[in-house]
């Protein structure tokens, strides 16, 4: 089977890599994490100008309608660059979900700004009672004429810092653990009754804890089924990003082992270290193979299962690889002075959000739906 990129995909890859080369080095990345909301607003605007924000959106709305290969190509390149702008959460997940489920009048009001990056959306779904990827929605929705009023708490809104609106899951019927009876709603960040508190994740990104007290909301179509489909595409993007990070910190560690002397010889000359590096190289190749399996099943009924299989393996293998690369660098590996430390922190977040690797494995095995 041919996994070579076509001309358009090569151009997309080159565009993303050029963005990384022109705007990212280690010191710049650290500075971006220190900005409000944990990323560079200037870079976000540039990503909009380059069309990389619009790219995952449907063509009929002005995007490129990227398929799985296009999304994976972009995010692997972003991962290699250790890019901190939250494209996976704000664009591939929340932005695309809004584009596919919002009523036409609301879509017309927001879509242009979402495509250019002038405004961002974030998903507010997980709650304090959520465990291992199972449905748990306590937030309630009551009808108020043609709209709704939401009351509840969403403490884990990833990339919610500075977001202009939220896609919120809330219950119109049933018990908290029931899949049926939960719907999706849109709430602007400035809505009366919405309070937000930002908090940092391990990788330096900024999440939001939002509380809703009879906040006005607009119902979206599709419910949790639409969310599940959007999460599959987002899981593909996150897995590709993790693969890019794995390759980046592996390559930097190889270079370190070639140049760092111990007992008068390069560290990389020790057979035990060579064997451990070979094991991690194999983990990268297995990760890429599983990601490719997901890509070739894009648009088929096997896509969701294959994505979960890739994520289950990559989430676990990436953290192990990060641990190994840090150990080879010694104490410096855990500091912010090296890309290895920052990359590993991002891998930790990717491996545990929105659910741990074991939950993804359970989905792959058909134990969780």
C-alpha positions in Angstrom: 0.0 0.0 0.0 1.3 3.5 -0.9 1.5 5.9 2.0 3.3 8.6 0.1 1.6 12.1 0.3 0.0 13.6 -2.8 1.0 17.0 -4.1 -1.6 18.9 -2.0 -0.6 17.1 1.2 3.1 17.7 0.5 2.3 21.5 0.2 0.3 21.4 3.4 3.2 19.7 5.2 5.7 22.2 3.8 3.5 25.1 4.9 3.2 23.8 8.4 6.9 23.0 8.6 7.8 26.5 7.4 5.6 28.0 10.1 7.6 26.0 12.7 10.9 27.0 11.2 10.1 30.7 11.0 8.4 31.1 14.4 9.5 28.4 16.7 12.7 27.7 18.7 13.0 26.5 22.2 13.2 30.0 23.8 10.4 31.3 21.7 8.2 28.4 22.8 8.9 29.1 26.5 7.9 32.7 25.9 4.7 31.7 24.1 3.6 29.5 27.1 4.1 32.6 29.3 1.6 34.6 27.3 -2.1 35.0 28.3 -4.0 31.7 27.6 -0.7 29.8 27.2 0.0 30.5 23.6 0.9 33.3 21.2 -2.0 35.4 19.9 0.2 36.6 17.1 0.9 33.1 16.0 -2.8 32.2 16.2 -3.6 35.1 13.8 -0.8 34.0 11.5 -2.2 30.4 11.5 -5.5 32.0 10.4 -3.8 33.9 7.6 -2.0 30.8 6.4 -5.3 28.9 6.3 -4.3 26.2 8.7 -7.1 27.1 11.1 -9.7 27.0 8.3 -8.2 23.8 6.8 -10.1 21.2 8.9 -13.5 22.9 8.3 -15.9 21.7 5.5 -15.3 23.1 2.1 -18.8 24.5 1.8 -18.0 26.8 4.7 -14.7 28.0 3.4 -12.3 25.3 4.7 -10.3 22.7 2.9 -12.3 19.8 4.2 -9.1 17.9 5.2 -9.4 14.1 5.4 -7.6 12.0 7.9 -4.3 12.1 6.1 -4.3 15.9 5.8 -5.1 16.3 9.5 -2.5 13.8 10.5 0.1 15.4 8.3 -0.5 18.9 9.8 -0.5 17.7 13.4 2.6 15.5 13.1 4.5 18.5 11.8 3.0 20.7 14.6 4.1 18.0 17.1 7.7 18.0 15.8 7.7 21.7 16.3 6.3 21.4 19.8 3.8 24.1 18.8 1.6 25.3 21.7 -1.3 26.9 19.8 -4.4 24.8 20.7 -5.5 23.7 17.2 -6.6 20.2 18.2 -9.0 21.4 20.9 -10.2 24.7 19.5 -10.4 23.9 15.8 -10.4 20.2 15.1 -12.7 19.4 18.0 -14.8 22.4 19.1 -14.7 24.4 15.8 -15.6 21.5 13.5 -18.2 20.3 15.9 -19.9 23.7 15.9 -19.7 23.9 12.1 -21.5 20.5 11.8 -24.2 21.0 14.5 -25.0 24.7 14.8 -28.3 26.1 13.4 -27.8 28.2 10.3 -28.4 31.6 11.9 -25.9 31.0 14.7 -23.4 29.5 12.2 -23.6 32.5 10.0 -22.8 34.8 13.0 -19.7 32.9 14.0 -18.2 30.8 11.2 -16.2 33.5 9.5 -14.4 34.5 12.7 -13.8 30.8 13.5 -12.2 30.2 10.1 -9.9 33.2 10.4 -9.0 32.6 14.1 -10.6 35.9 15.2 -12.7 33.9 17.7 -12.2 30.5 19.4 -14.5 27.9 20.8 -13.8 25.2 23.4 -15.6 22.1 24.5 -17.1 21.9 28.0 -18.1 18.3 28.4 -16.2 16.5 31.2 -17.5 16.8 34.7 -16.2 15.9 38.2 -18.1 12.6 38.1 -16.6 11.5 34.8 -14.6 8.3 35.0 -12.7 6.3 32.3 -14.5 7.8 29.3 -18.0 6.8 30.5 -20.9 9.2 29.9 -21.6 11.4 32.9 -23.5 14.7 32.5 -25.1 16.3 35.6 -25.4 19.8 34.1 -29.1 20.4 33.4 -30.9 22.2 30.6 -34.4 23.6 30.8 -36.4 25.0 27.9 -36.9 28.8 27.8 -39.0 29.5 24.8 -36.9 28.7 21.7 -33.7 28.6 23.8 -32.5 26.9 26.9 -31.1 27.7 30.3 -28.1 25.7 31.6 -27.1 25.1 35.3 -24.1 23.1 36.3 -20.3 22.9 36.4 -17.7 22.0 33.8 -14.3 22.1 35.5 -12.2 20.5 32.7 -12.6 22.7 29.7 -9.2 22.1 27.9 -7.9 25.1 25.9 -10.8 27.1 27.4 -8.6 30.0 28.6 -9.6 33.1 26.6 -12.2 31.2 24.5 -15.1 33.2 23.1 -17.7 30.5 23.4 -18.3 27.0 24.7 -20.0 23.9 23.4 -21.6 22.5 26.6 -23.2 19.1 27.2 -26.2 19.3 29.4 -29.1 16.9 30.3 -32.7 17.4 29.3 -33.7 14.0 30.6 -32.5 10.9 32.4 -29.8 10.2 35.0 -26.2 11.5 34.9 -24.8 8.2 33.5 -27.4 7.8 30.8 -26.2 8.4 27.2 -29.7 9.2 26.1 -31.1 12.6 27.3 -27.9 14.6 27.0 -27.6 17.2 24.3 -25.1 19.8 23.2 -25.6 23.6 23.6 -23.7 26.7 22.6 -23.0 29.4 25.2 -21.1 32.6 24.5 -18.3 33.3 27.0 -19.9 36.6 27.9 -23.3 35.1 28.6 -25.0 36.2 31.9 -24.7 33.4 34.4 -21.4 32.0 33.1 -18.4 32.3 35.4 -14.9 31.1 34.3 -11.7 30.4 36.2 -8.5 29.6 34.2 -6.0 27.0 35.5 -2.8 25.6 34.0 -2.2 22.0 32.8 1.2 20.2 33.2 2.3 21.2 29.7 1.7 24.9 30.3 -1.6 25.1 28.4 -4.6 26.9 30.0 -7.8 25.1 30.8 -11.0 26.7 32.2 -13.3 25.8 35.0 -16.8 27.1 34.0 -19.8 27.4 36.2 -23.3 27.9 34.7 -26.1 29.4 36.7 -29.2 29.6 34.5 -27.1 30.7 31.5 -28.8 31.3 28.2 -27.9 28.7 25.6 -28.7 27.6 22.0 -29.3 23.9 21.3 -27.0 22.2 18.7 -27.9 19.2 16.6 -26.6 15.7 17.0 -26.2 15.3 20.7 -23.5 13.0 22.1 -23.3 11.0 18.9 -22.0 14.1 17.1 -19.6 14.7 19.9 -18.3 11.1 19.6 -17.7 11.5 15.9 -15.8 14.8 16.5 -13.8 13.2 19.2 -12.6 10.5 16.9 -11.1 13.1 14.5 -9.6 15.0 17.4 -8.1 11.7 18.7 -6.5 11.2 15.3 -5.0 14.8 15.5 -3.7 14.3 19.0 -2.2 10.9 18.2 -0.4 12.4 15.2 0.9 15.3 17.3 2.2 12.8 19.9 4.0 10.9 17.1 5.6 14.1 16.0 6.8 14.8 19.5 8.1 11.3 20.0 10.2 11.6 16.8 11.5 15.0 17.7 12.7 14.1 21.2 14.1 10.7 20.0 16.2 12.5 17.3 17.5 15.0 19.8 18.4 12.3 22.2 20.3 10.4 19.4 22.3 13.5 18.8 23.0 13.9 22.5 24.2 10.3 22.8 26.5 10.8 19.9 28.2 13.9 21.3 28.1 13.3 25.1 31.2 11.5 26.3 31.3 9.2 29.3 34.5 7.3 30.3 36.2 8.8 27.3 33.7 7.4 24.7 30.3 8.6 23.4 27.4 7.5 25.5 25.8 6.1 22.3 28.6 3.5 22.0 27.3 1.5 25.0 25.5 -1.5 23.9 22.8 -1.4 26.6 21.9 2.2 25.6 21.8 1.1 21.9 19.4 -1.7 22.7 17.1 0.7 24.7 17.1 3.2 21.8 16.3 0.5 19.3 13.3 -0.5 21.4 12.0 3.1 21.4 12.6 3.4 17.6 10.5 0.3 17.2 7.8 2.0 19.4 7.8 5.0 17.0 7.4 2.7 14.0 4.6 0.7 15.5 2.9 4.0 16.4 3.2 5.2 12.8 1.9 1.8 11.5 -1.2 2.0 13.8 -1.8 5.6 12.8 -1.6 4.6 9.1 -4.1 1.9 9.7 -6.5 4.5 11.0 -5.8 6.7 8.0 -6.6 4.1 5.4 -9.9 3.4 7.2 -11.0 7.0 7.1 -14.7 7.2 6.0 -15.4 3.5 6.8 -17.0 1.9 9.8 -13.6 0.7 11.1 -12.2 4.2 11.5 -13.4 4.8 15.0 -12.1 1.5 16.3 -8.7 1.9 14.5 -8.3 5.4 15.9 -8.9 4.1 19.4 -6.4 1.3 18.8 -3.7 3.8 17.7 -4.4 6.1 20.6 -4.3 3.3 23.1 -0.9 2.3 22.0 0.6 5.8 21.3 -0.7 7.2 24.6 1.1 4.5 26.6 4.2 4.2 24.4 4.8 7.9 24.2 5.1 8.4 27.9 7.5 5.4 28.2 9.6 6.9 25.4 9.6 10.3 27.1 10.8 8.7 30.4 13.7 7.0 28.5 14.8 10.1 26.7 14.8 12.1 30.0 16.9 9.4 31.7 19.5 9.5 29.0 19.8 13.2 29.4 20.0 13.0 33.2 18.7 15.8 35.4 18.7 18.3 32.6 16.0 16.2 30.8 13.3 17.3 33.2 14.0 21.0 33.0 12.6 23.6 30.6 16.1 24.1 29.2 15.7 21.2 26.8 13.0 20.3 24.3 12.9 16.8 25.8 11.3 18.1 29.0 8.7 20.3 27.3 7.9 17.5 24.9 7.4 15.0 27.6 5.0 17.3 29.5 2.9 17.6 26.4 2.9 13.9 25.9 1.7 13.4 29.5 -1.3 15.6 28.8 -2.0 14.0 25.4 -1.8 10.5 27.0 -4.4 11.3 29.7 -6.9 13.6 28.0 -9.7 13.2 27.4 -9.3 9.7 28.8 -6.5 7.4 29.8 -5.0 4.8 27.4 -6.8 2.0 29.1 -10.2 3.6 28.3 -9.1 3.9 24.6 -8.1 0.2 24.7 -11.6 -0.6 26.2 -13.2 1.2 23.3 -11.0 -0.6 20.8 -12.1 -3.9 22.4 -15.8 -2.9 22.3 -16.1 -2.8 26.1 -17.1 0.9 26.1 -19.3 2.7 23.6 
